[in-house]
Amino acid sequence: LDQLGRLGQWALDAPGGSRQDVPFSVSESVWSRVRAERGSCAGRQCRHFERCHFQLARQRMRKANLLVVNHALLLSDLALRRRSPDGAAELLGKYDLLVLDEAHTLETVASDHFGASISSGGVGSLLRELYNPRTDWGLLALALIAAAIAAFAWWDMRQPPRG
């Protein structure tokens, strides 16, 4: 069988579905066609939902008394909850207590997930958008013109009618 067919046969009886569980070599091009991730999973609309290793693992996780998660999974869950309008979207489900593996790298990974960074070139570019001395123009000059027009309109409305 080809890799895809062999992988499909294996998945029917496999207790888990992670790549490290596969007892034979699978190329990245084949694995990328079958792996499930939050952004690529159709969820209940998928015809394989009931036997999907990804969904089964999520169900087991939601029933667990204890979750040990790494920082990447925790921060992905927090980011998803933060982006969800009602906070209902989640990866980990509800939990009262969490054990965090690899906590020594949490600060760095949290900065990557939630922080912003800018280079000195980026700062220069933003400043030139505000005002570029070479062209004597920018958003600040535009704001001054808009303020002058608004002030003139306000002053003009306060004047007695002409005529």
SENUDREN-702109 format. One record per residue: x, y, z of N, C-alpha, C in turn; chain. Coordinates in nm, 2 decimals. Example, Ala and Ser with C-alpha at 12.3 -4.5 7.8 and 13.67 -1.06 7.14 Angstrom:
<sites>
1.32, -0.57, 0.78, 1.23, -0.45, 0.78, 1.32, -0.33, 0.78, A
1.28, -0.22, 0.71, 1.37, -0.11, 0.71, 1.29, 0.00, 0.79, A
</sites>
This chain:
<sites>
0.08, -0.12, 0.00, 0.00, 0.00, 0.00, 0.09, 0.12, 0.00, A
0.03, 0.23, -0.05, 0.10, 0.36, -0.04, 0.09, 0.41, 0.10, A
0.17, 0.51, 0.14, 0.17, 0.57, 0.27, 0.03, 0.61, 0.32, A
-0.05, 0.67, 0.24, -0.18, 0.72, 0.28, -0.27, 0.61, 0.31, A
-0.27, 0.50, 0.23, -0.35, 0.39, 0.25, -0.31, 0.31, 0.37, A
-0.18, 0.30, 0.39, -0.13, 0.23, 0.51, -0.16, 0.30, 0.64, A
-0.15, 0.43, 0.63, -0.19, 0.51, 0.75, -0.34, 0.50, 0.78, A
-0.42, 0.50, 0.68, -0.56, 0.48, 0.70, -0.60, 0.35, 0.76, A
-0.53, 0.24, 0.72, -0.55, 0.11, 0.78, -0.51, 0.11, 0.92, A
-0.39, 0.17, 0.95, -0.34, 0.17, 1.08, -0.44, 0.25, 1.18, A
-0.49, 0.36, 1.13, -0.57, 0.45, 1.21, -0.70, 0.38, 1.25, A
-0.75, 0.29, 1.18, -0.88, 0.22, 1.21, -0.87, 0.15, 1.35, A
-0.75, 0.09, 1.38, -0.73, 0.02, 1.51, -0.64, 0.08, 1.61, A
-0.58, 0.19, 1.57, -0.48, 0.26, 1.66, -0.55, 0.32, 1.78, A
-0.49, 0.30, 1.90, -0.55, 0.36, 2.02, -0.53, 0.51, 2.02, A
-0.43, 0.57, 1.96, -0.41, 0.71, 1.96, -0.38, 0.75, 1.81, A
-0.37, 0.88, 1.79, -0.36, 0.93, 1.66, -0.24, 1.02, 1.63, A
-0.15, 1.03, 1.73, -0.04, 1.12, 1.71, 0.07, 1.06, 1.62, A
0.14, 1.14, 1.56, 0.24, 1.10, 1.47, 0.35, 1.00, 1.53, A
0.38, 1.03, 1.66, 0.48, 0.95, 1.73, 0.42, 0.81, 1.75, A
0.29, 0.79, 1.74, 0.23, 0.66, 1.76, 0.24, 0.57, 1.64, A
0.26, 0.63, 1.52, 0.26, 0.55, 1.40, 0.39, 0.47, 1.39, A
0.38, 0.34, 1.38, 0.49, 0.25, 1.38, 0.58, 0.24, 1.25, A
0.55, 0.33, 1.16, 0.63, 0.33, 1.04, 0.65, 0.48, 0.99, A
0.73, 0.50, 0.90, 0.77, 0.63, 0.86, 0.66, 0.69, 0.77, A
0.62, 0.82, 0.80, 0.52, 0.89, 0.72, 0.58, 1.02, 0.67, A
0.58, 1.05, 0.54, 0.64, 1.17, 0.49, 0.55, 1.29, 0.54, A
0.61, 1.41, 0.54, 0.55, 1.53, 0.59, 0.43, 1.56, 0.49, A
0.45, 1.54, 0.36, 0.34, 1.57, 0.27, 0.21, 1.48, 0.29, A
0.23, 1.35, 0.33, 0.12, 1.27, 0.36, 0.06, 1.31, 0.50, A
0.15, 1.33, 0.60, 0.10, 1.37, 0.73, 0.02, 1.50, 0.73, A
0.06, 1.59, 0.65, -0.01, 1.72, 0.64, -0.15, 1.71, 0.58, A
-0.17, 1.60, 0.51, -0.31, 1.57, 0.45, -0.40, 1.51, 0.55, A
-0.35, 1.45, 0.65, -0.44, 1.38, 0.75, -0.44, 1.44, 0.89, A
-0.35, 1.52, 0.92, -0.34, 1.56, 1.06, -0.46, 1.66, 1.09, A
-0.50, 1.67, 1.21, -0.61, 1.76, 1.25, -0.55, 1.86, 1.34, A
-0.59, 1.98, 1.31, -0.55, 2.10, 1.40, -0.67, 2.18, 1.41, A
-0.67, 2.27, 1.51, -0.78, 2.35, 1.54, -0.83, 2.43, 1.42, A
-0.75, 2.48, 1.34, -0.79, 2.56, 1.23, -0.83, 2.48, 1.11, A
-0.80, 2.35, 1.10, -0.83, 2.27, 0.99, -0.94, 2.16, 1.01, A
-0.98, 2.15, 1.14, -1.08, 2.05, 1.17, -1.22, 2.10, 1.15, A
-1.30, 2.02, 1.08, -1.44, 2.06, 1.05, -1.53, 2.02, 1.17, A
-1.48, 1.96, 1.27, -1.56, 1.93, 1.39, -1.68, 1.84, 1.36, A
-1.79, 1.87, 1.41, -1.91, 1.78, 1.39, -1.95, 1.76, 1.24, A
-1.91, 1.85, 1.16, -1.95, 1.84, 1.02, -1.87, 1.74, 0.94, A
-1.76, 1.69, 1.00, -1.67, 1.59, 0.94, -1.74, 1.45, 0.95, A
-1.73, 1.38, 0.84, -1.79, 1.24, 0.84, -1.71, 1.15, 0.93, A
-1.59, 1.18, 0.97, -1.51, 1.10, 1.06, -1.52, 1.14, 1.21, A
-1.60, 1.24, 1.24, -1.61, 1.30, 1.37, -1.61, 1.19, 1.48, A
-1.70, 1.09, 1.47, -1.72, 1.00, 1.58, -1.60, 0.91, 1.61, A
-1.51, 0.89, 1.51, -1.40, 0.80, 1.53, -1.27, 0.88, 1.52, A
-1.27, 1.01, 1.51, -1.16, 1.09, 1.49, -1.07, 1.09, 1.61, A
-0.94, 1.06, 1.59, -0.85, 1.06, 1.71, -0.84, 1.19, 1.77, A
-0.84, 1.30, 1.70, -0.83, 1.43, 1.75, -0.95, 1.46, 1.84, A
-1.07, 1.43, 1.79, -1.19, 1.46, 1.87, -1.20, 1.37, 1.99, A
-1.16, 1.24, 1.98, -1.16, 1.15, 2.09, -1.06, 1.20, 2.20, A
-0.94, 1.25, 2.16, -0.85, 1.30, 2.26, -0.90, 1.42, 2.33, A
-0.97, 1.51, 2.26, -1.04, 1.62, 2.32, -1.14, 1.58, 2.42, A
-1.22, 1.48, 2.39, -1.32, 1.43, 2.48, -1.26, 1.37, 2.61, A
-1.15, 1.29, 2.59, -1.08, 1.24, 2.70, -1.03, 1.35, 2.79, A
-0.97, 1.45, 2.73, -0.92, 1.57, 2.80, -1.02, 1.64, 2.88, A
-1.14, 1.65, 2.83, -1.25, 1.72, 2.90, -1.30, 1.64, 3.02, A
-1.28, 1.51, 3.01, -1.33, 1.43, 3.13, -1.22, 1.41, 3.23, A
-1.10, 1.45, 3.20, -0.99, 1.42, 3.29, -1.00, 1.49, 3.42, A
-0.95, 1.43, 3.53, -0.95, 1.49, 3.66, -0.82, 1.58, 3.67, A
-0.72, 1.55, 3.60, -0.60, 1.62, 3.60, -0.55, 1.64, 3.46, A
-0.52, 1.77, 3.43, -0.45, 1.80, 3.30, -0.31, 1.85, 3.32, A
-0.22, 1.80, 3.25, -0.08, 1.85, 3.25, -0.06, 1.90, 3.11, A
-0.05, 2.03, 3.10, -0.04, 2.09, 2.97, 0.09, 2.17, 2.96, A
0.14, 2.18, 2.83, 0.26, 2.27, 2.82, 0.21, 2.41, 2.79, A
0.31, 2.50, 2.79, 0.28, 2.64, 2.78, 0.21, 2.67, 2.65, A
0.25, 2.61, 2.54, 0.20, 2.64, 2.41, 0.05, 2.61, 2.40, A
0.01, 2.49, 2.46, -0.14, 2.46, 2.46, -0.21, 2.55, 2.55, A
-0.16, 2.58, 2.67, -0.23, 2.68, 2.76, -0.25, 2.81, 2.70, A
-0.14, 2.87, 2.64, -0.15, 3.00, 2.58, -0.24, 3.00, 2.45, A
-0.24, 2.89, 2.38, -0.33, 2.88, 2.26, -0.48, 2.89, 2.31, A
-0.50, 2.81, 2.42, -0.64, 2.81, 2.48, -0.68, 2.95, 2.53, A
-0.58, 3.02, 2.60, -0.61, 3.16, 2.64, -0.64, 3.25, 2.53, A
-0.56, 3.24, 2.42, -0.57, 3.33, 2.31, -0.71, 3.31, 2.24, A
-0.75, 3.18, 2.23, -0.88, 3.15, 2.17, -0.99, 3.20, 2.25, A
-0.99, 3.19, 2.38, -1.09, 3.24, 2.47, -1.10, 3.39, 2.46, A
-0.98, 3.45, 2.45, -0.97, 3.60, 2.44, -1.04, 3.65, 2.31, A
-1.02, 3.58, 2.20, -1.07, 3.62, 2.07, -1.22, 3.59, 2.06, A
-1.27, 3.50, 2.14, -1.41, 3.46, 2.13, -1.50, 3.57, 2.19, A
-1.60, 3.61, 2.12, -1.68, 3.72, 2.18, -1.74, 3.69, 2.32, A
-1.79, 3.57, 2.34, -1.84, 3.54, 2.47, -1.75, 3.45, 2.55, A
-1.63, 3.43, 2.51, -1.54, 3.34, 2.58, -1.57, 3.19, 2.57, A
-1.66, 3.15, 2.49, -1.70, 3.02, 2.48, -1.61, 2.93, 2.40, A
-1.53, 2.98, 2.31, -1.44, 2.90, 2.24, -1.32, 2.87, 2.33, A
-1.28, 2.74, 2.32, -1.18, 2.69, 2.41, -1.11, 2.57, 2.36, A
-0.99, 2.54, 2.40, -0.93, 2.41, 2.37, -0.93, 2.32, 2.49, A
-0.91, 2.37, 2.60, -0.89, 2.29, 2.72, -1.02, 2.25, 2.80, A
-1.13, 2.32, 2.77, -1.25, 2.30, 2.85, -1.24, 2.38, 2.98, A
-1.33, 2.36, 3.07, -1.33, 2.43, 3.20, -1.23, 2.35, 3.30, A
-1.16, 2.43, 3.37, -1.07, 2.37, 3.47, -1.06, 2.46, 3.59, A
-1.04, 2.40, 3.71, -1.02, 2.47, 3.83, -0.88, 2.47, 3.87, A
-0.80, 2.37, 3.83, -0.66, 2.36, 3.86, -0.59, 2.31, 3.74, A
-0.47, 2.36, 3.72, -0.40, 2.32, 3.60, -0.25, 2.30, 3.64, A
-0.19, 2.19, 3.59, -0.05, 2.17, 3.61, 0.02, 2.21, 3.48, A
0.11, 2.30, 3.49, 0.18, 2.35, 3.37, 0.32, 2.29, 3.36, A
0.34, 2.22, 3.25, 0.47, 2.16, 3.22, 0.55, 2.27, 3.15, A
0.68, 2.26, 3.16, 0.77, 2.35, 3.09, 0.75, 2.50, 3.14, A
0.71, 2.52, 3.26, 0.68, 2.65, 3.31, 0.80, 2.75, 3.30, A
0.92, 2.70, 3.30, 1.04, 2.79, 3.29, 1.04, 2.87, 3.16, A
0.97, 2.83, 3.06, 0.97, 2.90, 2.94, 0.84, 2.98, 2.92, A
0.76, 2.99, 3.02, 0.63, 3.05, 3.00, 0.64, 3.20, 2.97, A
0.72, 3.27, 3.03, 0.74, 3.42, 3.00, 0.77, 3.44, 2.86, A
0.86, 3.37, 2.80, 0.91, 3.39, 2.67, 0.79, 3.36, 2.57, A
0.73, 3.24, 2.59, 0.62, 3.20, 2.50, 0.50, 3.29, 2.51, A
0.47, 3.34, 2.63, 0.36, 3.43, 2.65, 0.38, 3.56, 2.58, A
0.51, 3.61, 2.58, 0.54, 3.73, 2.51, 0.52, 3.71, 2.36, A
0.56, 3.59, 2.31, 0.54, 3.56, 2.17, 0.39, 3.55, 2.13, A
0.31, 3.50, 2.22, 0.16, 3.48, 2.20, 0.09, 3.62, 2.21, A
0.12, 3.69, 2.31, 0.04, 3.81, 2.34, 0.11, 3.94, 2.33, A
0.24, 3.94, 2.31, 0.31, 4.06, 2.31, 0.32, 4.12, 2.17, A
0.38, 4.24, 2.16, 0.40, 4.30, 2.03, 0.55, 4.34, 2.03, A
0.61, 4.34, 1.91, 0.75, 4.38, 1.90, 0.76, 4.47, 1.78, A
0.86, 4.55, 1.78, 0.88, 4.64, 1.67, 1.03, 4.67, 1.66, A
1.08, 4.67, 1.54, 1.22, 4.70, 1.53, 1.25, 4.85, 1.52, A
1.37, 4.89, 1.53, 1.40, 5.03, 1.51, 1.36, 5.08, 1.38, A
1.38, 5.00, 1.27, 1.33, 5.04, 1.14, 1.18, 5.06, 1.14, A
1.11, 4.97, 1.21, 0.96, 4.99, 1.22, 0.92, 5.12, 1.29, A
0.99, 5.15, 1.39, 0.97, 5.28, 1.46, 0.99, 5.40, 1.37, A
1.11, 5.39, 1.30, 1.14, 5.50, 1.20, 1.03, 5.51, 1.09, A
0.98, 5.40, 1.05, 0.88, 5.40, 0.94, 0.75, 5.46, 1.00, A
0.71, 5.43, 1.12, 0.59, 5.49, 1.18, 0.61, 5.64, 1.20, A
0.73, 5.68, 1.25, 0.75, 5.82, 1.27, 0.75, 5.90, 1.14, A
0.80, 5.84, 1.03, 0.79, 5.90, 0.90, 0.65, 5.91, 0.85, A
0.56, 5.82, 0.89, 0.42, 5.83, 0.85, 0.36, 5.95, 0.92, A
0.40, 5.98, 1.05, 0.35, 6.09, 1.12, 0.40, 6.22, 1.06, A
0.53, 6.23, 1.04, 0.59, 6.35, 0.97, 0.72, 6.31, 0.91, A
0.73, 6.34, 0.78, 0.85, 6.31, 0.70, 0.91, 6.44, 0.67, A
1.03, 6.48, 0.73, 1.09, 6.61, 0.70, 1.13, 6.62, 0.56, A
1.16, 6.51, 0.49, 1.20, 6.52, 0.35, 1.09, 6.57, 0.26, A
0.97, 6.53, 0.29, 0.85, 6.57, 0.21, 0.77, 6.68, 0.28, A
0.81, 6.71, 0.40, 0.73, 6.81, 0.48, 0.58, 6.77, 0.49, A
0.56, 6.64, 0.50, 0.42, 6.60, 0.50, 0.41, 6.47, 0.59, A
0.29, 6.44, 0.63, 0.26, 6.32, 0.71, 0.12, 6.33, 0.78, A
0.09, 6.24, 0.86, -0.04, 6.23, 0.93, -0.06, 6.35, 1.02, A
0.05, 6.40, 1.08, 0.04, 6.52, 1.17, 0.00, 6.64, 1.09, A
0.06, 6.66, 0.97, 0.03, 6.77, 0.89, -0.11, 6.76, 0.84, A
-0.16, 6.64, 0.81, -0.30, 6.62, 0.77, -0.39, 6.65, 0.88, A
-0.35, 6.61, 1.01, -0.43, 6.64, 1.12, -0.44, 6.79, 1.15, A
-0.33, 6.86, 1.13, -0.34, 7.01, 1.14, -0.43, 7.07, 1.05, A
-0.43, 7.03, 0.92, -0.52, 7.08, 0.82, -0.66, 7.05, 0.86, A
-0.69, 6.93, 0.90, -0.83, 6.89, 0.94, -0.87, 6.98, 1.06, A
-0.78, 7.00, 1.16, -0.82, 7.08, 1.27, -0.85, 7.23, 1.23, A
-0.77, 7.28, 1.14, -0.79, 7.41, 1.09, -0.92, 7.43, 1.01, A
-0.96, 7.33, 0.93, -1.09, 7.33, 0.86, -1.20, 7.32, 0.96, A
-1.19, 7.23, 1.07, -1.29, 7.22, 1.17, -1.31, 7.35, 1.25, A
-1.20, 7.42, 1.28, -1.20, 7.54, 1.35, -1.27, 7.65, 1.27, A
-1.23, 7.66, 1.14, -1.29, 7.76, 1.05, -1.44, 7.73, 1.04, A
-1.48, 7.60, 1.02, -1.63, 7.57, 1.01, -1.70, 7.61, 1.14, A
-1.64, 7.58, 1.26, -1.70, 7.62, 1.38, -1.72, 7.77, 1.39, A
-1.61, 7.84, 1.36, -1.61, 7.99, 1.36, -1.72, 8.04, 1.26, A
-1.72, 7.99, 1.14, -1.82, 8.03, 1.04, -1.96, 8.01, 1.09, A
-1.99, 7.90, 1.16, -2.13, 7.87, 1.20, -2.17, 7.97, 1.31, A
-2.08, 8.03, 1.38, -2.10, 8.13, 1.49, -2.13, 8.27, 1.44, A
-2.10, 8.29, 1.31, -2.11, 8.43, 1.26, -2.26, 8.45, 1.22, A
-2.30, 8.58, 1.24, -2.44, 8.61, 1.20, -2.46, 8.59, 1.05, A
-2.58, 8.56, 1.01, -2.61, 8.54, 0.87, -2.57, 8.66, 0.79, A
-2.52, 8.64, 0.67, -2.48, 8.75, 0.58, -2.60, 8.79, 0.49, A
-2.60, 8.91, 0.45, -2.69, 8.95, 0.35, -2.80, 9.03, 0.39, A
</sites>
